[in-house]
Amino acid sequence: MKTVLSFIWARLRTKYGIVLALFVLWVGFFDEENSMLQHFNNKRKLIQLTEQESYLRNKIVSDKRKIQELQTNLTNLEKFAREEFLMRKENEDVFLIVEQD
């Protein structure tokens, strides 16, 4: 192990080694568009977006199912309208019960 490190250190001490090391540092950390840090940030963002995509796809499926139920059954449509939009029939009172935490 020590011989490998001494070999690498001997190569990096030359002017070509120094230029190569500076280039690797520049490309790895300081270049804005192609840096390794930007690569890791993009990868993390991609994972978040794929999770969000799967959540939204599931929500689309459930919403389509709900729309289908509302279009085919009038009792479900009336129940939905009463619950979500607080609609009521004529001569009917609606009481809202608000629970406090």
C-alpha positions in Angstrom: 0.0 0.0 0.0 2.8 2.4 0.9 4.6 1.7 -2.4 1.4 2.5 -4.4 1.0 5.8 -2.5 4.6 6.7 -3.0 4.3 5.8 -6.7 1.3 8.1 -7.1 2.9 10.9 -5.1 6.0 10.7 -7.3 3.9 11.0 -10.4 1.8 13.9 -9.0 4.9 15.9 -8.1 5.7 16.5 -11.8 4.3 19.5 -13.6 2.0 17.2 -15.6 0.7 15.6 -12.4 0.0 19.0 -10.9 -1.9 20.1 -14.0 -3.8 16.8 -14.0 -4.7 17.2 -10.3 -5.8 20.8 -10.8 -7.9 19.7 -13.8 -9.6 16.9 -11.8 -10.3 19.3 -9.0 -11.7 21.9 -11.4 -14.0 19.5 -13.2 -15.0 17.7 -10.0 -15.9 20.6 -7.9 -15.6 24.1 -9.4 -17.2 23.7 -12.9 -20.8 24.8 -12.5 -22.5 22.7 -15.2 -20.5 19.5 -15.0 -19.2 19.2 -11.4 -19.6 16.1 -9.3 -21.6 18.1 -6.7 -24.1 19.1 -9.4 -24.3 15.5 -10.5 -25.2 14.3 -7.0 -27.8 17.1 -6.6 -29.3 16.2 -10.0 -29.5 12.5 -9.0 -31.2 13.4 -5.7 -33.7 15.6 -7.5 -34.4 12.8 -10.0 -35.2 10.4 -7.1 -37.6 13.0 -5.6 -39.3 13.6 -9.0 -39.8 9.8 -9.6 -41.4 9.5 -6.2 -43.6 12.4 -6.9 -44.5 10.9 -10.3 -45.6 7.6 -8.8 -47.7 9.5 -6.2 -49.4 11.6 -8.9 -50.0 8.6 -11.1 -51.8 6.8 -8.2 -53.8 10.0 -7.5 -54.8 10.2 -11.1 -56.1 6.6 -11.0 -58.1 7.2 -7.9 -59.5 10.4 -9.3 -60.6 8.7 -12.5 -62.3 6.0 -10.4 -64.1 8.7 -8.4 -65.2 10.5 -11.5 -66.5 7.3 -13.0 -68.5 6.6 -9.8 -69.9 10.1 -9.8 -71.0 9.9 -13.5 -72.7 6.6 -13.1 -74.5 6.8 -9.8 -76.8 9.7 -8.9 -76.8 8.9 -5.2 -73.0 9.1 -5.1 -73.2 12.4 -6.9 -75.7 13.8 -4.5 -73.6 12.6 -1.5 -70.5 14.2 -3.0 -72.2 17.5 -3.6 -73.6 17.6 -0.1 -70.3 16.8 1.5 -67.8 18.8 -0.6 -69.8 21.8 -1.6 -72.3 22.0 1.3 -75.3 21.9 -1.0 -78.7 21.3 0.4 -82.3 20.8 -0.7 -84.9 23.4 -0.3 -86.3 23.8 3.2 -83.4 21.9 4.7 -80.9 23.1 7.3 -77.3 22.1 7.3 -75.3 22.1 10.5 -71.5 22.1 10.4 -69.6 20.5 13.3 -66.1 21.8 13.5 -63.8 19.7 15.7 -61.0 21.6 17.5 -57.7 19.9 18.3 
